[in-house]
Amino acid sequence: MLRSQVLELHNISHGSAGARSIAIMATLRDFKMGRWLAGRLMKELGLVSCQQPTHRYKRGGHEHIVIPNHLERQFAVTEPTKCGVAM
């Protein structure tokens, strides 16, 4: 009975709940369970807690070393380009 609860709670959490979380969730469902028992049952069932990695954006790096920046971003636009526009 407790094994099925541990398995169900682990599946509900999509594999991210560990022994501590499973023990708390089982206790809230009126199944008296401590962290040690939850961990032992997880081990018997072959369950392991896997946390999803957080998404990280790549940091903007330095400018390209091989190609130097001759303009240094200091230029002024005096008028818009007129490529392909009939006036």
VENGI-V723254 format. One record per helix or strand of 3 or more residues. SS is the DSSP state (H for helix, E for strand). FROM is the first residue (numbers start at 1). TO is the last residue. If there is no record, write none. Layout:
SS;FROM;TO / SS;FROM;TO
//
This chain:
H;2;12 / H;19;28 / H;35;45
//
